[in-house]
């Protein structure tokens, strides 16, 4: 089973209790002059109203972005949340170009030939390659830096079981062909619309 499938997403629940607002001292009579009034009272009431408005509007929005652990009454109706596209998986593979065995760096021509031979036959609908710079700490504690390539694969979520072994073959082929310690893999669920 792919690593991402074993993990259950966690949703954070934002639950805050607003501190009570200070109230003016009780008046001794309806006509008492001891009760606060004027600009100060207006400012306190305006601030209280603004705070309540922010909480009333912000709480459902916060729960909507945090997932299904929100109280049912605070979730927006399904019709108000617009989603475009279908469920997809985005897989990113990070290919280093320096060889730990001291051999010559993997050239752009070699990498593109690798993509043509190992990746394109498995993902003929398309892919994206980005050039990058990477760094990591090796087993001796030394920070290593190198030029790298990031390969982005996007495929329907329904194909995840089919694609997982294909992606692992790509990783293994590169590690073996260019004496690499590893090829990093990152996966995220997303939606895509073409």
N, CA, C and O of each residue as an XYZ file, in Angstrom:
776
protein
N       0.853     -1.174      0.000
C       0.000      0.000      0.000
C       0.890      1.224      0.000
O       1.861      1.270      0.755
N       0.589      2.228     -0.828
C       1.406      3.444     -0.839
C       1.380      4.119      0.525
O       0.409      4.023      1.275
N       2.469      4.798      0.816
C       2.615      5.450      2.109
C       1.503      6.453      2.369
O       1.020      6.557      3.496
N       1.090      7.190      1.350
C       0.069      8.211      1.560
C      -1.266      7.600      1.908
O      -2.082      8.224      2.587
N      -1.504      6.351      1.438
C      -2.791      5.725      1.698
C      -2.900      5.253      3.145
O      -4.005      5.139      3.677
N      -1.768      4.978      3.785
C      -1.781      4.499      5.155
C      -2.034      5.621      6.147
O      -2.441      5.363      7.280
N      -1.809      6.818      5.753
C      -1.988      7.942      6.660
C      -3.416      8.449      6.602
O      -4.003      8.568      5.526
N      -3.960      8.741      7.754
C      -5.288      9.328      7.812
C      -5.116     10.823      8.014
O      -4.431     11.241      8.948
N      -5.722     11.635      7.161
C      -5.535     13.086      7.320
C      -6.110     13.553      8.647
O      -7.137     13.057      9.111
N      -5.435     14.500      9.234
C      -5.887     15.069     10.487
C      -6.488     16.436     10.220
O      -5.956     17.227      9.441
N      -7.576     16.693     10.862
C      -8.186     18.015     10.753
C      -8.051     18.704     12.098
O      -8.243     18.088     13.146
N      -7.730     19.945     12.061
C      -7.614     20.726     13.279
C      -8.951     21.394     13.545
O      -9.610     21.873     12.622
N      -9.341     21.424     14.780
C     -10.583     22.099     15.130
C     -10.244     23.340     15.924
O      -9.559     23.272     16.945
N     -10.713     24.441     15.465
C     -10.468     25.716     16.118
C     -11.667     26.015     16.989
O     -12.744     26.350     16.496
N     -11.469     25.892     18.292
C     -12.555     26.170     19.221
C     -12.058     27.191     20.217
O     -11.173     26.909     21.025
N     -12.613     28.339     20.158
C     -12.218     29.388     21.081
C     -13.447     29.909     21.781
O     -14.540     29.924     21.216
N     -13.264     30.335     23.009
C     -14.337     30.949     23.762
C     -13.939     32.396     23.964
O     -12.905     32.701     24.559
N     -14.771     33.266     23.464
C     -14.466     34.689     23.576
C     -14.578     35.105     25.039
O     -15.510     34.676     25.720
N     -13.649     35.933     25.548
C     -13.750     36.404     26.929
C     -14.970     37.306     27.054
O     -15.357     37.988     26.105
N     -15.575     37.297     28.258
C     -16.760     38.155     28.413
C     -16.383     39.618     28.257
O     -15.318     40.057     28.691
N     -17.274     40.356     27.631
C     -17.040     41.783     27.440
C     -17.387     42.520     28.735
O     -18.368     42.174     29.393
N     -16.595     43.535     29.113
C     -16.901     44.275     30.340
C     -18.210     45.041     30.176
O     -18.465     45.673     29.151
N     -19.022     44.961     31.213
C     -20.292     45.674     31.198
C     -20.191     46.901     32.098
O     -19.437     46.889     33.071
N     -20.931     47.950     31.792
C     -20.909     49.131     32.665
C     -21.558     48.791     34.004
O     -22.414     47.909     34.066
N     -21.163     49.475     35.072
C     -21.764     49.192     36.378
C     -23.254     49.490     36.329
O     -23.691     50.378     35.596
N     -24.044     48.741     37.117
C     -25.492     48.958     37.080
C     -25.850     50.348     37.583
O     -25.230     50.872     38.508
N     -26.836     50.917     36.968
C     -27.301     52.253     37.366
C     -28.277     52.120     38.529
O     -28.993     51.125     38.639
N     -28.301     53.130     39.395
C     -29.199     53.107     40.534
C     -30.612     53.474     40.137
O     -31.570     53.067     40.794
N     -30.751     54.230     39.080
C     -32.078     54.574     38.581
C     -31.964     54.836     37.088
O     -30.871     55.088     36.581
N     -33.091     54.777     36.382
C     -33.016     55.002     34.941
C     -32.522     56.391     34.582
O     -32.073     56.606     33.456
N     -32.590     57.320     35.487
C     -32.182     58.688     35.196
C     -30.850     59.032     35.839
O     -30.507     60.209     35.951
N     -30.085     58.021     36.267
C     -28.837     58.269     36.984
C     -27.779     58.827     36.051
O     -27.719     58.450     34.881
N     -26.947     59.719     36.560
C     -25.843     60.281     35.801
C     -24.559     59.485     35.996
O     -23.529     59.849     35.429
N     -24.590     58.384     36.800
C     -23.401     57.573     37.050
C     -23.112     56.622     35.885
O     -22.006     56.089     35.801
N     -24.062     56.397     34.996
C     -23.904     55.455     33.887
C     -23.002     56.071     32.817
O     -23.173     57.241     32.476
N     -22.015     55.283     32.265
C     -21.155     55.854     31.223
C     -21.969     56.160     29.976
O     -22.908     55.437     29.646
N     -21.614     57.210     29.302
C     -22.277     57.577     28.065
C     -21.314     58.397     27.233
O     -20.233     58.755     27.701
N     -21.687     58.688     26.036
C     -20.867     59.503     25.157
C     -19.959     58.667     24.274
O     -20.258     57.498     24.029
N     -18.834     59.241     23.778
C     -17.951     58.581     22.821
C     -17.342     57.285     23.360
O     -17.162     56.336     22.597
N     -17.021     57.221     24.656
C     -16.395     56.022     25.215
C     -17.361     54.837     25.137
O     -16.974     53.741     24.733
N     -18.621     55.064     25.527
C     -19.612     53.997     25.468
C     -19.836     53.570     24.015
O     -19.961     52.378     23.736
N     -19.887     54.511     23.109
C     -20.076     54.212     21.687
C     -18.919     53.361     21.159
O     -19.148     52.428     20.389
N     -17.676     53.666     21.560
C     -16.497     52.919     21.117
C     -16.544     51.491     21.635
O     -16.242     50.559     20.890
N     -16.922     51.297     22.913
C     -16.993     49.951     23.493
C     -18.063     49.135     22.779
O     -17.830     47.975     22.439
N     -19.220     49.718     22.550
C     -20.291     48.998     21.865
C     -19.909     48.665     20.431
O     -20.215     47.572     19.954
N     -19.253     49.573     19.739
C     -18.814     49.319     18.365
C     -17.789     48.190     18.320
O     -17.850     47.324     17.447
N     -16.841     48.201     19.268
C     -15.825     47.145     19.320
C     -16.466     45.802     19.620
O     -16.084     44.794     19.025
N     -17.428     45.764     20.527
C     -18.109     44.514     20.862
C     -18.876     43.981     19.661
O     -18.830     42.785     19.374
N     -19.576     44.856     18.964
C     -20.330     44.437     17.784
C     -19.399     43.912     16.697
O     -19.711     42.920     16.038
N     -18.266     44.568     16.508
C     -17.297     44.116     15.492
C     -16.730     42.749     15.860
O     -16.582     41.889     14.992
N     -16.410     42.540     17.142
C     -15.865     41.249     17.584
C     -16.872     40.136     17.366
O     -16.510     39.055     16.902
N     -18.127     40.386     17.694
C     -19.157     39.373     17.482
C     -19.353     39.076     15.995
O     -19.549     37.922     15.613
N     -19.301     40.096     15.171
C     -19.452     39.893     13.727
C     -18.310     39.042     13.178
O     -18.539     38.153     12.359
N     -17.090     39.305     13.620
C     -15.934     38.525     13.161
C     -16.077     37.076     13.579
O     -15.819     36.173     12.782
N     -16.484     36.840     14.819
C     -16.671     35.462     15.283
C     -17.791     34.771     14.530
O     -17.652     33.608     14.152
N     -18.887     35.457     14.306
C     -20.028     34.858     13.627
C     -19.701     34.482     12.184
O     -20.134     33.436     11.700
N     -18.948     35.321     11.505
C     -18.589     35.054     10.113
C     -17.370     34.148     10.023
O     -17.322     33.263      9.170
N     -16.398     34.354     10.879
C     -15.133     33.626     10.786
C     -15.201     32.188     11.214
O     -14.498     31.354     10.644
N     -16.024     31.852     12.202
C     -16.053     30.485     12.696
C     -16.467     29.483     11.628
O     -15.762     28.489     11.455
N     -17.578     29.680     10.891
C     -17.920     28.706      9.849
C     -16.849     28.601      8.767
O     -16.583     27.512      8.260
N     -16.234     29.730      8.412
C     -15.179     29.705      7.390
C     -13.985     28.922      7.894
O     -13.417     28.119      7.153
N     -13.587     29.142      9.157
C     -12.450     28.416      9.723
C     -12.725     26.925      9.748
O     -11.856     26.132      9.385
N     -13.927     26.526     10.174
C     -14.247     25.106     10.198
C     -14.296     24.526      8.799
O     -13.891     23.380      8.599
N     -14.774     25.273      7.836
C     -14.845     24.777      6.463
C     -13.466     24.461      5.931
O     -13.308     23.502      5.175
N     -12.463     25.238      6.303
C     -11.115     24.988      5.808
C     -10.393     23.935      6.621
O      -9.371     23.411      6.177
N     -10.901     23.610      7.807
C     -10.212     22.655      8.666
C     -10.738     21.236      8.543
O     -10.138     20.326      9.115
N     -11.799     21.010      7.843
C     -12.232     19.648      7.615
C     -13.541     19.302      8.285
O     -14.306     20.178      8.689
N     -13.789     17.989      8.398
C     -15.089     17.513      8.818
C     -15.244     17.395     10.318
O     -16.298     16.939     10.761
N     -14.280     17.770     11.129
C     -14.423     17.696     12.572
C     -15.191     18.873     13.134
O     -15.369     18.969     14.348
N     -15.642     19.756     12.291
C     -16.371     20.934     12.738
C     -17.780     20.544     13.152
O     -18.332     19.581     12.620
N     -18.374     21.271     14.088
C     -19.757     21.014     14.452
C     -20.659     21.148     13.236
O     -20.424     22.001     12.379
N     -21.687     20.315     13.153
C     -22.552     20.284     11.972
C     -23.195     21.627     11.688
O     -23.349     21.993     10.523
N     -23.569     22.363     12.700
C     -24.234     23.640     12.501
C     -23.339     24.703     11.907
O     -23.831     25.674     11.334
N     -22.022     24.538     12.033
C     -21.118     25.579     11.545
C     -20.566     25.275     10.163
O     -19.858     26.104      9.591
N     -20.874     24.097      9.610
C     -20.387     23.761      8.273
C     -21.226     24.449      7.214
O     -22.451     24.501      7.326
N     -20.567     24.987      6.168
C     -21.349     25.600      5.095
C     -22.069     24.520      4.294
O     -21.622     23.374      4.256
N     -23.154     24.871      3.670
C     -23.889     23.930      2.840
C     -23.014     23.504      1.669
O     -22.202     24.287      1.175
N     -23.182     22.263      1.228
C     -22.356     21.721      0.145
C     -22.480     22.551     -1.126
O     -21.521     22.662     -1.890
N     -23.621     23.118     -1.352
C     -23.813     23.876     -2.588
C     -23.040     25.189     -2.589
O     -22.835     25.779     -3.650
N     -22.603     25.661     -1.406
C     -21.875     26.923     -1.369
C     -20.384     26.739     -1.629
O     -19.686     27.712     -1.913
N     -19.882     25.503     -1.539
C     -18.460     25.247     -1.762
C     -18.293     24.738     -3.192
O     -18.708     23.623     -3.509
N     -17.694     25.543     -4.041
C     -17.509     25.170     -5.441
C     -16.172     24.474     -5.613
O     -15.136     25.012     -5.222
N     -16.184     23.289     -6.192
C     -14.945     22.601     -6.534
C     -14.949     22.360     -8.028
O     -15.982     22.061     -8.626
N     -13.806     22.490     -8.602
C     -13.673     22.311    -10.034
C     -12.699     21.167    -10.257
O     -11.678     21.061     -9.577
N     -13.021     20.329    -11.199
C     -12.110     19.259    -11.565
C     -12.446     17.945    -10.896
O     -13.461     17.801    -10.216
N     -11.553     16.988    -11.115
C     -11.712     15.632    -10.589
C     -10.552     15.322     -9.654
O      -9.535     16.016     -9.653
N     -10.717     14.281     -8.868
C      -9.688     13.869     -7.911
C      -8.468     13.323     -8.659
O      -8.581     12.433     -9.502
N      -7.316     13.875     -8.329
C      -6.052     13.460     -8.932
C      -5.007     13.277     -7.843
O      -5.169     13.742     -6.714
N      -3.932     12.589     -8.207
C      -2.745     12.466     -7.368
C      -1.622     13.192     -8.090
O      -1.417     13.000     -9.288
N      -0.897     14.026     -7.356
C       0.293     14.678     -7.893
C       1.495     14.036     -7.222
O       1.643     14.107     -6.001
N       2.352     13.411     -8.016
C       3.570     12.792     -7.509
C       4.753     13.600     -8.010
O       4.867     13.888     -9.202
N       5.627     13.959     -7.089
C       6.864     14.662     -7.441
C       8.036     13.746     -7.099
O       8.130     13.212     -5.994
N       8.918     13.581     -8.070
C      10.148     12.807     -7.859
C      11.326     13.763     -7.959
O      11.394     14.584     -8.874
N      12.248     13.655     -7.019
C      13.409     14.540     -6.943
C      14.659     13.749     -7.311
O      15.072     12.848     -6.582
N      15.258     14.096     -8.454
C      16.418     13.382     -8.985
C      17.666     14.224     -8.800
O      17.762     15.325     -9.341
N      18.624     13.711     -8.038
C      19.913     14.371     -7.905
C      20.763     14.095     -9.128
O      20.506     13.142     -9.863
N      21.786     14.930     -9.355
C      22.637     14.745    -10.531
C      24.079     14.394    -10.177
O      24.834     13.960    -11.046
N      24.475     14.575     -8.918
C      25.828     14.188     -8.512
C      25.820     12.730     -8.090
O      24.848     12.229     -7.525
N      26.932     12.061     -8.378
C      27.022     10.645     -8.044
C      27.832     10.462     -6.769
O      28.967     10.931     -6.680
N      27.256      9.783     -5.784
C      27.983      9.553     -4.538
C      29.259      8.726     -4.724
O      30.174      8.803     -3.904
N      29.319      7.934     -5.804
C      30.507      7.106     -6.045
C      31.650      7.894     -6.687
O      32.705      7.335     -6.986
N      31.429      9.219     -6.902
C      32.482     10.056     -7.475
C      32.475     10.109     -8.986
O      33.320     10.777     -9.581
N      31.548      9.425     -9.616
C      31.463      9.452    -11.075
C      31.018     10.818    -11.562
O      30.671     11.687    -10.763
N      31.028     11.006    -12.879
C      30.620     12.310    -13.428
C      29.134     12.578    -13.170
O      28.318     11.658    -13.105
N      28.810     13.870    -13.026
C      27.415     14.269    -12.803
C      26.537     13.802    -13.959
O      27.002     13.666    -15.091
N      25.273     13.560    -13.663
C      24.300     13.213    -14.689
C      24.033     14.481    -15.494
O      23.683     15.519    -14.933
N      24.196     14.392    -16.796
C      23.992     15.560    -17.664
C      22.512     15.721    -18.004
O      21.712     14.808    -17.797
N      22.163     16.889    -18.526
C      20.786     17.119    -18.966
C      20.405     16.127    -20.060
O      19.289     15.607    -20.072
N      21.321     15.871    -20.964
C      21.052     14.926    -22.056
C      20.780     13.523    -21.511
O      19.863     12.841    -21.969
N      21.580     13.098    -20.530
C      21.362     11.777    -19.924
C      20.011     11.724    -19.204
O      19.287     10.733    -19.294
N      19.683     12.802    -18.489
C      18.424     12.798    -17.753
C      17.240     12.744    -18.712
O      16.292     11.993    -18.482
N      17.286     13.535    -19.788
C      16.185     13.521    -20.748
C      16.066     12.174    -21.464
O      14.960     11.732    -21.775
N      17.197     11.525    -21.724
C      17.163     10.179    -22.305
C      16.517      9.201    -21.319
O      15.751      8.325    -21.722
N      16.828      9.353    -20.021
C      16.213      8.525    -18.993
C      14.695      8.730    -18.978
O      13.937      7.764    -18.890
N      14.260      9.973    -19.063
C      12.827     10.279    -19.086
C      12.178      9.623    -20.301
O      11.110      9.023    -20.186
N      12.820      9.736    -21.467
C      12.273      9.133    -22.683
C      12.147      7.617    -22.568
O      11.176      7.033    -23.048
N      13.127      6.982    -21.934
C      13.140      5.513    -21.856
C      12.298      4.954    -20.711
O      11.631      3.934    -20.880
N      12.320      5.611    -19.546
C      11.710      5.032    -18.354
C      10.384      5.678    -17.941
O       9.515      4.999    -17.394
N      10.219      6.965    -18.193
C       9.040      7.671    -17.676
C       7.945      7.793    -18.725
O       6.798      7.430    -18.465
N       8.284      8.300    -19.907
C       7.277      8.554    -20.936
C       6.472      7.310    -21.296
O       5.258      7.425    -21.462
N       7.076      6.124    -21.428
C       6.249      4.946    -21.727
C       5.210      4.645    -20.635
O       4.140      4.114    -20.933
N       5.513      4.976    -19.395
C       4.586      4.718    -18.293
C       3.569      5.846    -18.095
O       2.478      5.619    -17.572
N       3.934      7.061    -18.515
C       3.066      8.232    -18.375
C       3.006      8.993    -19.697
O       3.478     10.127    -19.778
N       2.433      8.382    -20.729
C       2.431      9.019    -22.048
C       1.508     10.232    -22.157
O       1.640     11.017    -23.095
N       0.571     10.402    -21.211
C      -0.357     11.543    -21.288
C       0.312     12.863    -20.956
O      -0.217     13.922    -21.291
N       1.474     12.821    -20.300
C       2.176     14.063    -20.013
C       2.869     14.064    -18.672
O       2.582     13.247    -17.797
N       3.787     14.999    -18.530
C       4.573     15.168    -17.316
C       5.207     16.540    -17.353
O       5.189     17.216    -18.382
N       5.767     16.951    -16.230
C       6.462     18.232    -16.162
C       7.818     18.006    -15.514
O       7.937     17.248    -14.551
N       8.849     18.672    -16.051
C      10.192     18.614    -15.473
C      10.589     20.028    -15.083
O      10.463     20.960    -15.877
N      11.066     20.180    -13.861
C      11.576     21.466    -13.393
C      13.014     21.282    -12.938
O      13.352     20.284    -12.302
N      13.848     22.241    -13.263
C      15.230     22.219    -12.784
C      15.268     22.820    -11.386
O      14.489     23.717    -11.064
N      16.171     22.323    -10.568
C      16.266     22.829     -9.205
C      17.661     22.723     -8.649
O      18.592     22.264     -9.312
N      17.782     23.161     -7.414
C      19.003     23.015     -6.624
C      18.561     22.362     -5.330
O      17.576     22.784     -4.726
N      19.267     21.354     -4.906
C      18.890     20.659     -3.687
C      20.044     20.585     -2.719
O      21.206     20.754     -3.088
N      19.695     20.325     -1.458
C      20.734     20.093     -0.460
C      20.219     19.129      0.595
O      19.012     19.014      0.811
N      21.141     18.439      1.250
C      20.825     17.509      2.318
C      22.077     17.282      3.137
O      23.179     17.621      2.707
N      21.907     16.705      4.325
C      23.040     16.382      5.180
C      23.369     14.905      4.967
O      22.512     14.043      5.158
N      24.600     14.617      4.576
C      24.978     13.223      4.329
C      25.258     12.493      5.649
O      25.159     13.083      6.725
N      25.603     11.223      5.556
C      25.810     10.392      6.752
C      27.001     10.849      7.588
O      27.126     10.437      8.741
N      27.880     11.690      7.040
C      29.035     12.215      7.777
C      28.757     13.602      8.349
O      29.648     14.216      8.936
N      27.519     14.106      8.184
C      27.153     15.407      8.714
C      27.502     16.576      7.807
O      27.374     17.732      8.210
N      27.939     16.289      6.595
C      28.321     17.335      5.648
C      27.100     17.738      4.818
O      26.360     16.884      4.329
N      26.900     19.052      4.668
C      25.812     19.540      3.816
C      26.260     19.405      2.367
O      27.263     19.987      1.954
N      25.507     18.634      1.610
C      25.782     18.421      0.190
C      24.788     19.244     -0.624
O      23.605     19.297     -0.290
N      25.260     19.877     -1.679
C      24.403     20.649     -2.577
C      24.628     20.153     -4.001
O      25.743     19.808     -4.391
N      23.532     20.126     -4.768
C      23.663     19.674     -6.150
C      22.526     20.200     -7.005
O      21.470     20.599     -6.515
N      22.783     20.182     -8.286
C      21.750     20.477     -9.269
C      20.802     19.283     -9.292
O      21.236     18.143     -9.131
N      19.509     19.542     -9.492
C      18.549     18.442     -9.482
C      17.453     18.679    -10.509
O      17.352     19.751    -11.105
N      16.637     17.651    -10.698
C      15.465     17.718    -11.567
C      14.264     17.253    -10.751
O      14.343     16.269    -10.015
N      13.159     17.968    -10.889
C      11.912     17.576    -10.233
C      10.954     17.154    -11.332
O      10.635     17.933    -12.230
N      10.503     15.917    -11.251
C       9.562     15.365    -12.221
C       8.179     15.358    -11.569
O       8.001     14.796    -10.488
N       7.209     15.978    -12.221
C       5.853     16.059    -11.688
C       4.939     15.203    -12.559
O       4.834     15.399    -13.769
N       4.284     14.252    -11.906
C       3.341     13.362    -12.576
C       1.960     13.616    -11.993
O       1.809     13.702    -10.774
N       0.960     13.734    -12.840
C      -0.404     13.990    -12.414
C      -1.284     12.928    -13.046
O      -1.289     12.768    -14.267
N      -2.034     12.197    -12.219
C      -2.872     11.124    -12.744
C      -4.122     10.979    -11.887
O      -4.118     11.353    -10.715
N      -5.202     10.435    -12.470
C      -6.448     10.286    -11.723
C      -6.239      9.453    -10.455
O      -5.485      8.480    -10.460
N      -6.906      9.841     -9.382
C      -6.780      9.126     -8.111
C      -7.216      7.675     -8.257
O      -6.735      6.808     -7.527
N      -8.109      7.405     -9.180
C      -8.562      6.030     -9.398
C      -7.452      5.131     -9.944
O      -7.577      3.907     -9.909
N      -6.369      5.726    -10.448
C      -5.251      4.951    -11.000
C      -4.098      4.785     -9.997
O      -3.034      4.291    -10.369
N      -4.287      5.179     -8.765
C      -3.191      5.179     -7.786
C      -2.555      3.801     -7.612
O      -1.329      3.697     -7.576
N      -3.354      2.749     -7.505
C      -2.779      1.395     -7.323
C      -1.992      0.942     -8.544
O      -0.971      0.267     -8.411
N      -2.453      1.304     -9.710
C      -1.747      0.962    -10.948
C      -0.441      1.744    -11.066
O       0.580      1.190    -11.474
N      -0.468      3.018    -10.714
C       0.685      3.905    -10.903
C       1.789      3.691     -9.870
O       2.960      3.922    -10.171
N       1.441      3.255     -8.663
C       2.450      3.107     -7.607
C       3.626      2.216     -8.022
O       4.769      2.651     -7.884
N       3.411      1.006     -8.517
C       4.569      0.188     -8.918
C       5.341      0.778    -10.103
O       6.554      0.599    -10.208
N       4.637      1.476    -10.988
C       5.318      2.111    -12.115
C       6.266      3.204    -11.621
O       7.388      3.331    -12.113
N       5.815      3.978    -10.661
C       6.650      5.047    -10.105
C       7.847      4.446     -9.365
O       8.959      4.963     -9.466
N       7.628      3.380     -8.638
C       8.744      2.729     -7.930
C       9.782      2.175     -8.909
O      10.979      2.205     -8.622
N       9.333      1.670    -10.061
C      10.289      1.197    -11.080
C      11.126      2.355    -11.622
O      12.322      2.200    -11.869
N      10.496      3.513    -11.806
C      11.237      4.698    -12.268
C      12.301      5.071    -11.244
O      13.455      5.298    -11.607
N      11.930      5.135     -9.981
C      12.886      5.491     -8.917
C      14.057      4.497     -8.884
O      15.221      4.897     -8.854
N      13.734      3.219     -8.890
C      14.785      2.191     -8.830
C      15.694      2.239    -10.056
O      16.908      2.073     -9.936
N      15.115      2.464    -11.226
C      15.917      2.519    -12.454
C      16.919      3.664    -12.387
O      18.070      3.485    -12.785
N      16.518      4.835    -11.897
C      17.429      5.973    -11.806
C      18.514      5.721    -10.757
O      19.690      6.001    -10.989
N      18.110      5.194     -9.610
C      19.095      4.894     -8.560
C      20.164      3.930     -9.073
O      21.352      4.109     -8.802
N      19.741      2.926     -9.802
C      20.685      1.932    -10.319
C      21.528      2.473    -11.479
O      22.728      2.205    -11.546
N      20.915      3.222    -12.381
C      21.633      3.721    -13.554
C      22.688      4.756    -13.196
O      23.734      4.824    -13.841
N      22.421      5.567    -12.167
C      23.320      6.684    -11.856
C      23.881      6.632    -10.436
O      24.274      7.660     -9.884
N      23.917      5.448     -9.850
C      24.522      5.211     -8.535
C      24.031      6.223     -7.487
O      24.831      6.801     -6.750
N      22.711      6.428     -7.431
C      22.125      7.372     -6.483
C      21.729      6.654     -5.194
O      21.334      5.489     -5.226
N      21.835      7.349     -4.062
C      21.387      6.787     -2.792
C      19.868      6.667     -2.771
O      19.322      5.698     -2.245
N      19.193      7.656     -3.346
C      17.731      7.616     -3.359
C      17.176      8.632     -4.348
O      17.875      9.534     -4.809
N      15.905      8.455     -4.656
C      15.106      9.424     -5.402
C      13.918      9.715     -4.492
O      13.116      8.824     -4.213
N      13.802     10.950     -4.032
C      12.722     11.301     -3.116
C      11.383     11.310     -3.848
O      11.297     11.634     -5.032
N      10.348     10.944     -3.105
C       8.992     10.895     -3.671
C       8.040     11.648     -2.742
O       8.022     11.425     -1.531
N       7.259     12.536     -3.330
C       6.265     13.317     -2.595
C       4.942     13.155     -3.310
O       4.875     13.297     -4.531
N       3.875     12.855     -2.558
C       2.559     12.700     -3.159
C       1.543     13.537     -2.425
O       1.574     13.663     -1.201
N       0.633     14.112     -3.207
C      -0.451     14.903     -2.639
C      -1.728     14.630     -3.426
O      -1.709     14.484     -4.648
N      -2.833     14.564     -2.696
C      -4.144     14.498     -3.345
C      -4.529     15.916     -3.747
O      -4.281     16.869     -3.009
N      -5.128     16.047     -4.907
C      -5.517     17.355     -5.413
C      -6.706     17.204     -6.340
O      -7.233     16.103     -6.500
N      -7.126     18.280     -6.944
C      -8.113     18.207     -8.016
C      -7.495     18.850     -9.239
O      -6.656     19.746     -9.135
N      -7.927     18.376    -10.410
C      -7.401     18.920    -11.661
C      -8.528     19.033    -12.662
O      -9.454     18.222    -12.681
N      -8.433     20.044    -13.485
C      -9.431     20.293    -14.518
C      -8.674     20.646    -15.793
O      -7.882     21.587    -15.807
N      -8.912     19.905    -16.847
C      -8.220     20.135    -18.104
C      -9.185     20.595    -19.164
O      -8.783     20.840    -20.301
